[in-house]
């Protein structure tokens, strides 16, 4: 981790935060994040914001407790592009793992696209191991506002939490 002179904290992401999270994805993606915050209120997911002292999110991501029995599934992880490779992703994953443990669960899972070796290397450094592969897809918004189905292949990874 590169010392940025920042003290980071992790907290629940709020609807008010979404206005400052344009770096995380398109308007379509942020509308989905807003829907996920409704699931967070029902206790189905945790959705985290990583913030410096300014309390403006520089990373965000969720933990879904409905995907795999006995595990928290990390998803929609993102770090502000200008701040990558500074330990913020590690901080986010560690905070998500704490949330999983707080629910009494001892396994974390995630999927990482084959085309994202940098993220996969981070997860491997943090103790995640690949156990399978599967296709995934989601709607993606183009700069002109059109929506298309994005299809990809993902490596499934897991980590036993102590």
Buried (B, 14 or more C-beta within 10 A) or exposed (E): EEEEEBEBEBEEBEEEBBEBBEBBBBEBBBEBBEEBBEBBEEEEBBBBBBBBEEEEBBBBBBBBBEBBEEBBBBBBBBBBEEBBEBBBBBBBBEBBBBBBBEEEBBBBBBBBBEEBEEBBEBBBEBBBEEEEEEEEEEEBBEEEEEEEEEEEEBBBBBBEBE
